């Protein structure tokens, strides 16, 4: 009933949180130092355009993050389901 959570999911989750926090802080600092990123200017819509290219860019980024997170999610789920670390 109340089994303790195996250590591997906690370590994997902690590593993901640390990595995400570090990346977020880096990106925030970069945008504070230089508000315009010339590499992304082609994705931002011009006057009167819909942000289709920008939406596509962010969708690909979200998909990449989801794909990279799948092994961690699978490992955590397997460890919780079986009660044993992988």
C-alpha distances in whole Angstrom, upper triangle without the diagonal:
4,6,9,12,14,18,20,18,19,22,23,23,25,27,28,28,30,32,32,33,36,37,37,39,42,42,43,45,47,48,49,51,53,52,53,52,55,53,51,54,55,51,52,54,58,59,58,56,52,50,49,49,47,45,45,45,41,40,40,39,36,36,36,33,31,32,32,28,27,26,24,22,22,21,18,17,17,15,12,12,13,11,15,18,20
4,6,9,12,15,17,16,16,20,21,20,22,25,25,25,28,30,30,31,33,35,35,37,39,40,40,42,45,45,46,49,50,49,51,50,53,51,49,52,53,50,51,53,56,58,57,55,52,49,48,48,46,44,44,43,40,39,40,38,35,35,35,32,30,31,30,27,26,26,23,21,21,20,17,16,17,15,12,13,14,11,14,16,20
4,6,9,12,14,14,14,17,19,18,20,23,24,24,26,28,29,29,32,33,34,35,38,39,39,41,43,44,45,48,49,49,50,49,52,50,48,51,52,49,50,52,56,58,57,55,51,49,48,48,45,43,43,43,39,38,38,37,34,34,33,31,29,29,29,25,24,23,21,19,19,18,15,15,15,12,9,11,11,8,11,13,16
4,6,9,12,11,11,14,16,16,17,20,21,21,23,25,26,27,29,31,31,32,35,36,37,39,41,42,42,45,46,46,48,46,49,47,46,49,50,47,48,51,54,56,56,53,50,47,47,46,44,42,42,41,38,37,37,35,32,32,32,29,27,28,27,23,23,22,19,18,19,16,13,14,14,11,9,12,12,8,10,12,15
4,6,9,8,8,11,12,12,14,16,17,18,20,22,22,23,26,27,28,30,32,33,34,36,37,38,40,42,43,43,45,43,46,44,42,46,47,44,45,47,51,53,53,50,47,44,43,43,40,38,38,37,34,33,33,31,29,29,28,25,24,24,23,20,19,18,15,15,15,13,10,11,12,8,7,10,11,7,9,9,13
4,6,6,7,9,11,12,13,15,17,18,19,21,22,23,25,27,28,29,31,33,34,35,37,38,40,42,43,43,45,43,45,43,42,46,46,44,45,47,51,53,53,51,48,44,43,43,41,39,38,37,34,33,33,31,29,28,27,25,23,24,22,19,19,17,14,14,14,11,9,11,10,7,7,10,10,7,7,6,10
4,6,5,6,9,10,11,12,14,15,16,18,20,21,22,24,26,27,29,30,31,33,35,36,37,39,41,41,42,41,43,41,40,44,45,42,43,46,50,52,53,50,47,43,43,42,40,38,38,36,33,33,32,30,28,28,26,24,23,23,21,18,18,16,13,14,15,11,10,12,12,9,10,14,13,10,9,7,10
4,5,5,6,8,10,10,12,14,15,16,18,20,21,22,24,26,27,28,30,31,33,34,36,37,39,39,40,38,41,38,38,41,42,40,41,44,47,50,50,47,44,41,40,39,37,35,35,33,31,30,29,27,25,25,23,21,20,20,17,15,15,13,10,11,12,8,7,11,10,8,10,13,12,11,9,6,8
4,5,5,6,8,10,10,12,14,15,16,18,20,21,22,24,26,27,28,30,31,33,34,36,37,37,38,36,39,37,36,39,40,37,39,41,45,47,47,45,42,38,37,37,34,32,32,31,28,27,27,24,22,22,21,18,17,18,16,13,13,11,8,9,10,7,5,8,9,7,8,11,12,11,10,8,10
4,6,5,6,9,10,10,12,14,15,16,18,20,21,22,24,26,26,28,30,31,32,34,36,36,38,36,39,37,36,39,40,38,39,41,45,47,48,45,42,39,38,37,35,33,33,32,29,28,28,25,23,24,23,19,19,20,18,14,16,14,11,11,13,11,8,11,13,10,11,14,15,13,13,11,13
4,5,5,6,9,10,10,12,14,15,16,18,20,21,22,24,25,27,28,30,31,33,34,35,36,35,37,35,35,38,39,37,38,41,45,47,48,45,42,39,38,37,34,33,33,31,28,28,27,25,23,24,22,19,19,19,16,14,16,14,10,12,14,11,10,13,14,12,13,17,17,15,14,11,12
4,5,5,6,9,10,11,12,14,15,16,18,20,21,22,24,26,27,29,30,32,33,33,34,32,35,33,32,35,36,34,35,38,42,44,45,42,39,36,35,34,31,30,30,28,25,25,24,21,20,20,18,15,15,15,13,10,12,10,7,9,11,8,8,11,13,11,13,16,17,16,14,11,12
4,5,5,6,9,10,10,12,14,15,16,18,20,21,22,24,26,27,28,30,31,31,33,31,34,32,31,34,35,32,34,36,40,42,43,40,37,34,33,32,30,28,28,27,24,23,23,20,18,19,18,14,14,16,13,10,12,11,8,9,12,10,8,11,14,12,13,16,18,16,16,14,14
4,5,5,6,9,10,10,12,14,15,16,18,20,21,22,24,26,27,28,30,30,32,31,34,32,31,34,36,33,34,37,41,43,44,41,38,35,35,34,31,30,30,28,25,25,25,22,20,21,20,16,17,18,15,13,15,15,11,12,15,13,12,15,17,15,16,19,20,19,18,16,17
4,5,5,6,8,10,11,12,14,15,16,18,20,21,22,24,26,27,29,29,30,29,31,29,29,32,34,31,33,36,39,42,43,40,37,34,34,32,29,29,28,26,24,24,23,20,19,20,18,15,16,16,13,11,14,13,10,12,15,13,12,16,18,16,17,21,22,20,19,16,16
4,5,5,6,8,10,10,12,14,15,16,18,20,21,22,24,26,27,27,28,26,29,27,26,30,31,28,29,33,36,38,39,37,34,30,30,29,26,25,25,23,20,20,20,16,15,16,14,11,12,13,10,8,12,11,8,10,14,13,12,15,17,17,17,20,22,21,20,18,17
4,6,5,6,8,10,10,12,14,15,16,18,20,21,22,24,26,26,27,26,29,27,26,30,31,29,29,32,36,38,39,36,34,30,30,29,26,25,26,24,21,21,21,18,16,18,17,13,14,16,14,11,15,15,12,13,16,16,14,17,20,19,19,22,24,23,22,20,20
4,6,5,6,9,10,11,12,14,15,16,18,20,21,23,24,25,27,25,28,27,26,30,31,29,30,33,36,39,40,38,35,32,32,30,27,27,27,25,22,23,23,19,18,20,18,15,17,18,15,14,17,17,14,16,19,18,17,20,22,21,21,25,26,25,24,21,22
4,5,5,6,8,10,11,12,14,15,16,18,20,21,23,23,24,23,25,24,23,27,28,26,27,31,34,36,38,35,33,29,29,28,25,24,24,22,19,21,20,16,16,17,15,12,15,16,12,12,15,15,13,15,18,17,17,20,22,21,22,25,27,26,25,22,22
4,5,5,6,9,10,10,12,14,15,16,18,20,21,21,22,21,24,22,21,25,26,24,25,28,31,33,35,32,30,26,26,25,22,21,22,19,17,18,17,14,13,15,14,10,13,15,12,11,15,16,13,15,18,18,17,20,23,22,23,26,27,27,26,23,23
4,5,5,6,9,10,10,12,14,15,16,18,20,20,22,21,24,23,22,25,28,25,26,29,32,34,35,33,31,28,28,27,24,23,24,22,19,21,20,17,16,19,17,14,16,19,16,15,19,19,17,18,22,21,20,23,25,24,25,28,30,29,28,25,26
4,5,5,6,9,10,11,12,14,15,17,18,19,21,20,23,22,21,25,27,25,26,29,32,34,36,34,32,28,29,27,24,24,25,22,20,22,21,17,18,20,18,15,18,19,16,16,20,20,18,20,23,22,22,25,27,26,27,30,32,31,30,27,27
4,5,5,6,8,10,10,12,14,15,16,17,18,17,20,18,18,21,23,21,22,26,29,31,33,31,29,25,26,24,20,21,21,18,16,18,17,14,14,17,15,12,16,17,14,15,19,19,18,19,23,23,22,25,27,27,28,30,32,32,31,28,27
4,5,5,6,8,10,11,12,14,15,15,17,16,20,19,18,21,23,21,21,24,27,29,31,29,27,23,24,23,19,20,21,18,15,18,18,14,14,17,16,13,16,18,16,16,20,21,19,20,24,24,23,26,28,28,28,31,33,33,32,29,29
4,6,5,6,8,10,10,12,14,15,17,17,20,20,19,22,25,23,23,26,29,31,33,31,30,26,27,26,22,23,24,21,19,21,21,17,18,21,19,17,20,22,20,19,23,24,22,23,27,27,26,28,31,30,31,34,36,35,34,31,31
4,5,5,6,9,10,11,12,14,15,14,17,17,17,20,23,21,22,25,28,30,32,30,29,25,27,24,21,22,23,20,18,21,20,17,18,21,19,17,20,22,19,20,24,24,23,24,28,28,27,30,32,32,32,35,37,36,36,32,32
4,5,5,6,9,10,11,11,12,11,15,14,14,17,19,18,18,22,24,26,28,27,25,22,23,21,18,19,20,16,15,18,18,14,16,19,17,15,19,21,19,19,23,24,23,24,28,28,28,30,33,33,33,36,38,37,37,34,33
4,5,5,6,9,10,10,12,12,16,16,16,18,21,19,19,22,24,26,28,27,26,22,24,22,19,20,22,19,17,20,20,17,18,21,20,18,21,23,21,22,25,27,25,26,30,30,29,31,34,34,34,37,39,38,38,35,35
4,6,5,6,9,10,13,13,16,17,17,19,22,21,21,24,26,28,30,29,28,25,27,25,22,23,25,21,20,23,23,19,21,24,22,21,24,26,24,24,28,29,27,29,32,32,31,34,37,36,37,39,41,41,40,37,37
4,5,5,6,8,10,9,13,13,14,16,19,18,18,22,24,26,28,27,26,23,25,22,19,21,22,19,18,22,21,18,20,23,21,20,24,25,23,24,28,29,28,29,33,33,32,35,37,37,38,41,43,42,41,38,38
4,5,5,5,7,8,12,13,12,14,17,16,16,19,21,23,25,24,23,20,22,20,17,19,21,18,17,20,20,18,19,23,21,20,24,26,24,25,29,30,29,30,33,34,33,36,38,38,39,41,44,43,43,40,39
4,6,6,9,11,15,16,16,17,20,20,19,22,23,25,27,27,26,23,26,24,20,23,24,21,20,24,24,21,23,26,25,23,27,29,27,28,31,33,31,32,36,36,35,38,40,40,40,43,45,45,44,41,41
4,6,9,10,14,15,16,17,20,21,20,23,24,26,29,28,28,25,27,25,22,24,26,23,22,26,25,22,24,28,26,25,28,30,28,29,33,34,33,34,38,38,37,40,42,42,43,45,47,47,46,43,43
4,6,7,10,12,13,13,17,17,16,20,21,23,26,25,25,22,24,22,19,22,24,20,20,24,24,21,23,26,25,24,28,30,28,29,33,34,33,35,38,38,38,40,43,43,44,46,48,48,47,44,44
4,7,10,12,11,12,15,15,14,17,18,19,22,22,22,19,22,20,17,20,21,19,18,22,22,20,22,25,24,24,27,29,28,29,32,34,33,34,37,38,38,40,43,43,43,45,48,48,47,44,44
4,6,9,8,8,12,12,11,14,15,17,20,19,20,17,20,17,15,18,20,17,17,21,21,19,22,24,24,24,27,28,28,29,32,34,34,35,38,39,39,40,43,44,44,46,49,49,48,45,45
4,5,6,7,10,11,11,14,15,18,21,20,20,17,18,16,14,17,18,14,15,19,18,16,19,22,21,21,24,26,25,27,30,32,31,33,35,36,37,38,41,42,42,44,47,47,46,43,42
4,5,5,8,10,10,14,14,17,20,19,20,17,18,15,14,17,18,15,16,20,19,18,21,23,22,23,26,27,27,29,32,33,34,35,37,39,39,41,43,44,45,47,49,49,49,45,44
4,6,7,9,10,14,15,19,21,19,19,16,17,13,12,16,15,12,14,17,16,15,18,20,19,20,23,24,24,26,29,30,31,32,34,36,36,38,40,41,42,44,46,47,46,43,41
4,6,6,7,11,13,16,18,16,16,13,14,10,9,12,12,9,11,14,14,13,16,18,18,19,22,23,23,25,27,30,30,31,33,35,35,37,39,40,41,42,45,45,45,42,41
4,5,5,8,10,13,16,14,14,12,13,11,10,13,14,12,14,17,17,16,19,21,21,22,25,26,26,28,31,33,33,34,37,38,39,40,42,44,44,46,48,49,48,46,44
4,6,8,9,13,15,12,13,11,11,8,9,12,12,11,13,16,16,16,19,21,20,22,25,26,26,28,30,33,34,34,36,38,39,40,42,44,44,46,48,49,49,46,44
4,6,9,13,14,11,11,8,8,5,5,9,9,7,10,12,13,13,16,17,18,19,22,23,24,26,28,30,31,31,33,36,36,37,39,41,41,43,45,46,46,43,42
4,7,10,11,9,9,7,9,7,6,9,11,10,11,14,15,15,17,20,20,21,23,25,26,27,30,32,33,33,35,37,37,38,41,43,43,44,47,47,48,45,44
4,7,8,5,6,5,8,8,7,10,12,12,13,16,17,18,20,22,23,24,26,27,29,30,32,35,35,35,38,40,40,40,43,45,45,46,49,50,50,48,46
4,6,6,8,9,11,11,11,14,15,16,17,19,21,21,23,25,26,28,29,31,32,34,36,39,39,39,41,44,44,44,47,49,49,50,53,54,54,51,50
4,6,9,10,13,14,14,16,18,19,20,22,24,24,26,28,29,30,32,34,35,36,38,41,42,41,44,46,46,46,49,51,51,52,55,56,56,54,53
4,7,10,12,14,14,16,18,19,20,22,24,25,26,28,29,30,32,34,35,36,38,41,42,41,43,46,46,46,49,51,50,51,54,55,56,54,53
4,6,8,10,11,12,14,16,17,18,20,22,23,24,26,27,29,30,32,33,35,38,39,38,40,43,43,43,46,48,48,48,51,52,53,51,50
4,6,8,9,9,12,13,14,15,18,19,20,21,23,25,26,27,29,30,32,35,36,35,37,40,40,40,43,45,44,45,48,49,50,48,47
4,6,5,6,9,10,11,12,14,15,16,18,20,21,22,24,26,27,29,32,32,32,34,37,36,37,40,41,41,42,45,46,47,45,43
4,5,5,6,9,10,10,12,14,15,16,18,20,21,22,24,26,27,30,31,30,32,35,35,35,38,40,40,41,44,45,45,43,42
4,5,5,6,9,10,11,12,14,15,17,19,20,21,23,24,26,29,30,30,32,34,35,35,38,40,40,41,43,45,45,42,41
4,5,5,6,8,10,11,12,14,15,17,18,20,21,23,25,28,28,28,30,33,33,33,36,38,38,39,42,43,43,41,39
4,5,5,6,9,10,10,12,14,15,16,18,20,21,23,26,26,26,28,31,31,31,34,36,35,36,39,40,41,39,37
4,6,5,6,9,10,10,12,14,15,16,18,20,21,24,25,25,27,30,30,30,33,35,35,36,38,40,40,38,36
4,5,5,6,9,10,11,13,14,16,17,19,20,23,24,24,26,29,29,30,32,34,34,36,38,39,39,37,35
4,5,5,6,9,10,11,12,14,15,16,19,22,22,22,24,26,27,27,30,32,32,33,36,37,37,34,33
4,5,5,6,9,10,10,12,14,15,17,20,21,20,22,25,25,25,28,30,30,31,34,35,35,33,32
4,5,5,6,9,10,10,12,14,15,18,20,20,21,24,25,25,27,29,30,31,33,35,34,32,30
4,5,5,6,9,10,11,12,15,17,18,18,20,22,23,24,26,28,28,30,32,33,33,30,29
4,5,5,6,9,10,11,13,16,16,16,18,20,21,21,24,26,26,27,30,30,31,28,27
4,5,5,6,9,10,11,14,15,15,16,19,20,20,22,24,25,26,28,30,30,27,26
4,5,5,6,9,10,13,14,14,16,18,19,20,22,24,25,26,28,29,29,26,24
4,6,5,6,9,11,11,12,14,16,17,18,20,22,22,24,26,27,27,24,23
4,5,5,6,10,10,10,12,14,15,15,18,20,20,21,24,25,25,23,21
4,5,5,8,10,10,11,14,15,16,17,19,21,21,23,25,24,22,20
4,6,7,8,10,11,13,14,15,17,18,20,21,23,24,23,20,18
4,6,5,6,9,10,11,12,14,16,17,18,20,21,20,18,17
4,5,5,6,9,10,10,12,14,15,16,18,19,19,17,15
4,5,5,6,9,10,10,12,14,15,16,18,17,14,12
4,5,5,6,9,10,11,12,14,16,16,15,13,11
4,5,5,6,8,10,11,12,14,15,15,13,12
4,5,5,6,8,10,10,12,14,13,12,10
4,5,5,6,9,10,11,12,11,8,7
4,6,5,6,9,10,10,10,8,9
4,5,5,6,9,10,11,10,10
4,5,5,6,8,8,8,7
4,6,5,6,5,5,6
4,6,5,7,8,10
4,6,8,10,11
4,5,8,9
4,7,9
4,6
4
